[in-house]
Amino acid sequence: MQRRQIIKGLAASSLLLGAGGMSAPLWAKGDNNADVIVIGAGLAGLTSARYLKQQGYNVLVLEARERIGGRILTLNSHGVNAEAGGLQIGQGYGLMRTYAEQLGLPLVSLGNYAKQNTFVINGQRISADDWPAHEQNKLEDKNILPSSLYYAALAAGPKYTLPSDWTSAKYAPLDISLQAYFQKQNISPEALRLMDANLNALSLHDLSAADAFYRLSLARVGGRGAQKVAGGNSRFTQALADDIGDGIHRQKVVSHITEGANNVNVRCEDGSEYSAKRIVITTPFSALKDVIIQGDISASKRRAINEAVYTPVTQVHFAVKKQADVSMLAATNLWTDNSLGRVFSQVDDAGRLTYLTSWINGQQAKALDKLTVKEAVNIVKGALNTYYPGLKGKTDVVHHQSWGNERFSKGAYIQFAPGQVQALVPHMASVEGKLHFAGEHTEFMHSGMESAIVSGLRAAQELSDRL
Ligand SMILES: Cc1cc2nc3c(=O)[nH]c(=O)nc-3n(C[C@H](O)[C@H](O)[C@H](O)COP(=O)(O)OP(=O)(O)OC[C@H]3O[C@@H](n4cnc5c(N)ncnc54)[C@H](O)[C@@H]3O)c2cc1C
């Protein structure tokens, strides 16, 4: 392991001290000094900070955005409380469910979604019933729906006993691209094209098969019976933040982290500086890559920070105008092979359409993310009007969310590229000197939000053992 490496750009900072670490802080002691600094006020950071505060430590949270919550983002408009980020609280999310109960937050069903699914393949709108005999169905097995192809293909492959098996030597041969893996299984080019259209990753080429089988094993333990927090998942992060109280500093974009002999100094873009005995870093590695870190960082960790890949996800939310007569619209969800991605349609108790979310993954999201917001929204809205008869002029665009373009996320969730499961996964969570790491990208026995919470607690415990 190569120690004491200095990340690029370090020399540019005149405030960083020379070998031997920090001497006296360059700012007055007081509010900017703490036992622990937590970077990021998403689920992992808030969980960590709350736990440490409850243990009696003096904790400061530095959050880049004006809002807290990170990749949890409830949109409070049109009476729907739609989620633009973390949505489903799986049945297996033991900690998140326990916390919700402690915080007095009831869980409810995800929403009243249309029961019917319609496909748009090569520009043609096709019902599920018509798919087996449709001219656009070029699959060998005519009875598999395009939306089921991916899981059907994975189900035929190996199954890990535990999700954490994915890094074992036994499964090292799976650390190749999913495209290459499926080609070895003689899966047809048309099936691969359709799988790629809405893949929850950049592309079949960019995703390790070992990662895909890992996510499948997680879905088996955490995925069924999903719910959300009544009123929206942002109430969960808000309740954690309320419990923490003072000490969460917003609009603090951390730009430098410098490890000294007895403390760690953190500097923000606005010039403010902070110091603590140890720090918990919860920012996605995609955003951490932009932070200059000086300290005991191993080469493997540095590689993980610099090379971690995050999946782009772009959404456009539409509310159906109240004045429109939508009762005649047959509500349906759409699964398309174009830049409309998937459309999730919500209905009211009378079965009338009220709200639609277009959810675009991978390469389609990447292409939209290169356009202006207006251009991207127009493309998605145009496709919605084309493939959802009767909607033209009846929707308002409520929100556009590009997680790929968000500076402090640069993607929706981590994915591992071919070779990275063996090379990066073992180093994602490692403690480096006085730097501890948490976040969904550091915990691999659970998924998504549960993972972020578990990792926040794990880092807090690791750290309190050393303080
Ligand atoms: C579209 C979408 C759908 C999802 N659906 C689900 C789902 O259904 N179920 C599920 O379990 N999970 C889901 N997830 C994943 C889940 O939301 C995340 O795993 C979880 O919220 C991540 O929490 P975190 O604390 O690890 O990271 P984050 O929430 O990203 O928190 C990191 C924080 O660090 C801050 N930060 C970044 N850079 C800096 C800096 N330089 N200085 C200071 N602060 C910084 C960020 O602003 C952010 O607040 C979804 C995510 C997305 C985007």
The ligand as a Gaussian input file, in Angstrom:
#p B3LYP/6-31G(d) Opt

LIG

0 1
 C      -33.772000       8.449000      -8.598000
 C      -33.376000       7.639000      -7.397000
 C      -34.188000       6.601000      -6.972000
 C      -33.839000       5.844000      -5.876000
 N      -34.690000       4.862000      -5.457000
 C      -34.407000       4.186000      -4.330000
 C      -35.338000       3.274000      -3.784000
 O      -36.435000       3.095000      -4.318000
 N      -35.007000       2.606000      -2.654000
 C      -33.816000       2.799000      -2.024000
 O      -33.557000       2.169000      -0.994000
 N      -32.903000       3.681000      -2.507000
 C      -33.185000       4.382000      -3.630000
 N      -32.311000       5.302000      -4.105000
 C      -30.994000       5.416000      -3.460000
 C      -31.029000       6.236000      -2.177000
 O      -31.761000       7.417000      -2.367000
 C      -29.601000       6.563000      -1.800000
 O      -28.876000       5.343000      -1.707000
 C      -29.420000       7.279000      -0.482000
 O      -30.335000       8.335000      -0.345000
 C      -27.985000       7.777000      -0.428000
 O      -27.732000       8.406000       0.788000
 P      -26.242000       8.861000       1.118000
 O      -26.286000       9.550000       2.420000
 O      -25.334000       7.709000       0.933000
 O      -25.837000       9.878000      -0.044000
 P      -26.450000      11.324000      -0.406000
 O      -27.905000      11.327000      -0.126000
 O      -26.013000      11.618000      -1.778000
 O      -25.743000      12.297000       0.623000
 C      -24.478000      12.848000       0.391000
 C      -24.530000      14.316000       0.736000
 O      -23.228000      14.868000       0.537000
 C      -23.393000      16.190000       0.035000
 N      -22.143000      16.601000      -0.627000
 C      -21.635000      16.184000      -1.811000
 N      -20.471000      16.804000      -2.069000
 C      -20.227000      17.630000      -1.025000
 C      -19.183000      18.549000      -0.704000
 N      -18.127000      18.745000      -1.509000
 N      -19.264000      19.249000       0.456000
 C      -20.311000      19.062000       1.305000
 N      -21.331000      18.196000       1.046000
 C      -21.285000      17.497000      -0.103000
 C      -24.560000      16.062000      -0.917000
 O      -25.147000      17.318000      -1.197000
 C      -25.485000      15.112000      -0.148000
 O      -26.417000      15.817000       0.646000
 C      -32.638000       6.106000      -5.181000
 C      -31.832000       7.165000      -5.585000
 C      -32.197000       7.928000      -6.684000
 C      -31.330000       9.080000      -7.079000

